[in-house]
Amino acid sequence: MNLHSHPELQTGKKPANAGTGRGVTAVLGPTNTGKTHLAIERMLAQPSGMIGLPLRLLAREVYQRVVERVGPEQVALVTGEEKITPKGARFQICTVEAMPEYADVHFLAIDEVQLATSLDRGHVFTDRILNLRGSHETMLLGAATIRPALEALLPGINVVTRPRMSQLHYAGQKKITRLPSRSAIVAFSADEVYAIAELIRRQRGAAAVVLGSLSPRTRNAQVDLYQSGDVDFIVATDAIGMGLNLDVDHVAFAQDQKFDGFAHRRLKPAEFGQIAGRAGRHVRDGTFGVTGNVNPFEDELIERLESHTFPAEELLQWRNRDLSFNSIEALIESLETPSTKRVLVKAPTATDQRALTAMVAQTDIRERSQASDEIRLLWQVAQIPDYRKIAPANHADLLATIYRDLIDEGCINEDWFSNQVKQCDVMAGDIDALSTRIAHIRTWTFVSHRQNWLKDAAHWQSETRSIEDRLSDALHERLTKRFVDRRTSVLMKRLRENTMLEAEIASSGAVTVEGHHVGELSGFRFTADPAADGPDAKAATAAAMKALASEIEARADRLAAAPNSDIVLDSDGTMRWVGAPVGRLVAGDEVLKPRVVLLADEQLTGPARDKVAARLDRWFGFHCETLLKPLIDLSQSEDLEGLARGVAFRLVENLGTVDRREIADDVRSLDQDQRAVLRRKGVRFGAYHIFVPTLLKPAPAGLVTLLWSLANDKADMDGSADILAGLASGRTSMEAVEGVDEINYRLAGYRLLGKKAVRVDILERLADLIRPAASWRFNPESPSERPEGAWDGGGFLVTPAMLSILGATHENMADILRGIGYRGESKLETEIQAKLEQWDVAARAPAQPVGDDQAAPADAAETSDATPAPEASTSEAPAADDDATPAEAEEPKRLEIWRQNRDNKARSGGGHKRGGNNNRGGGGGGKGSNFDRKGGKPKHGKFNKHDNRKSKPAADKPIDPDSPFAALAALKGDLKDKK
């Protein structure tokens, strides 16, 4: 695996033309030739594509450009520290290090390929140039200096050169204080950059700064400060030379030497050209020069920079990608393997290889790295970038700690990881302190994106990104405060643009004019600050309105292109976009189709208002269809006919749950085909309810409650929030709150039964427990095992399992059972226990051959079935007489035998013992049932063989005199005669 590669993107296989130039086009030329723009256009013309870029900042810029063209759902962004991968994204924007080993895309491009000569990163670019191909088109973008190396490395490559769109001229040497506006001053150390920015602030008002060590968010904010015209100067390192599009008229070199990771050296002519070429955009000419601290350029260098002719690069950096993980020694040896091609030279030992060597020097790390999988993981850990730049040994120790956790525990210890992240989450401090924390948090952001390294990777990705953003904003604020004199900057801009007042709108929505707060813009509504008063208030408000007009239109465009995840619906029907209210649901013609009313001022008009309204309508349609799909399908289904359509209508009308008794006749009349169609649409036929189980989840239930309240003009329904909170926490039942309307419980999927509200699907589970118990019959001739809670003759006892699933007490249980149509019959506990023990003993007794020696037990069993055993009654009496007086004797404990109410049974269409249903909770049709499987109707004139009711034997079926049953009957008769 190469540095930073994401396994999620490694979906392709090695292309047939890897290592050759077949199908590869190299587009070469100086800066400002439109190479990157060409690649974007070519990629968007293909069904899928990928572009690799040299900087995370540049990748972010290209990502935004592509998103503006095709929408965010079509574009993925993958860097070492950031991953945005919508499902089904057609285009992938990556840093070169984060590109996969192989890619399965139609179009593939690699930008700034001349970096393959870099001692630090060159081997990564060379690897991608050799092995990554698009199935239809591959494009390499870069400077013309790399042409000889590419032609030697990739036989058959097609080379296209593009001329610069504008001219570049040398402007000589000037003091920093005399530089023209819209200048970029370039230095190669942070101290020098800050010193120059401080000088410009004092002399010229303000400067933005761009360094490679800044986070992309901070760099973007500083670039925006310059691009917006708030400042006229930008002080930067050579980071601006990598394709950043800036409106720079002049580039001034304040230094001409830099440290390249190995030594201090003067820039190469091509490097001077890459940076100087940032001056002038499109057809506008640019100039370059030096400041007073740098000697003027020699004529030869000036000619090269103006004509864009530089010495060719004939050698590229290379490192073996076919690594051996059989042993640590084999891995190190494979990393040191030289190339067999003349144009490729082995790259110097990189940071990851040095980290690997340092880690394996530790005995415990070497002992943990024996198997090939362990060695492969060790190499992946070694590839974590050293953003902190503290010391190689310190970096190696950190990686060793991570590796030990991965080997010993299977993932990084989250307490340790949390502590490391927490140390970065401090916004106090100066520029250097914040920069250091950003470097640290970038390490943890990178680690959080490694696959399966953390138990809750998604949480830590979000957490580290949030901390980095906050640190970046704090750093931008410090930089601006230190290097921008706001009064001088605003004054110069006002004079230049001939405007009187400047209004600004912060990301938080705060609207300021010349630094004075005048109000807040929330979504598309402006609220004036009551304290903003005085003689200048009118002018300030007018300036704010001018700014608001363009901002509101821009927000409308952003909302129209916003992903669904940016919009949420509150429980009160308010629609929020990134936290700001932008719309509200009101009742419509149908419950499932409310209207969206915009929350916007008059400034949102015309096409912009139409775009916002259309986007919110689309979002709610998607949201409703996602959460309430079964209801929508039932309301729009064309394959339902007759009674099935009527049942579907009742379900939609009642928002997913109907008491079975209300539509019992319709349900009994449904044939199996109609039932099957309804089941396929998510309907469940329960013993007590016909309902849609998927609507019992918190999100659908919340939306159902909201839609009902809107349609019935009951926006403030007491108790609904608590009920939905209970549903979200997994409550199967809850105590009913006095004064809360029953409809609140029903909408959330609960049925109110006495002092308890029980979830309807849990009632069906209760029916599943009751059904086998109530259908059991004791057969003295062939005793069967008694289900838990069973009582002969259609009754049952409340069991611990029933209480457990309902979370109810015995008192609650009585209310619940009465509410669903059962009546209780009180009996002495001793009588019940004796009867149950008698049945259980009979069921456990092994079958015996029929004979004289077995007649007495059979007769005894039959006798004991009629009356309690006399021994039991006589043995209890003396104990009561001896131990207590009648006044002190405890009242005998009684239990309830529960049976189905006959009137309720008839009214509900059979109660829990109904037929014609094979789904869960449907019951019926099994052993001991008195209902026909097909029609769900009683079997007239027939009784279950276990029924205690006596039935006349059929006259046409006399008992076989040779059967054991005949012998047993004769034996019983003899015993009775003797008595």
Disulfide bonds with the S-S distance in Angstrom:
none
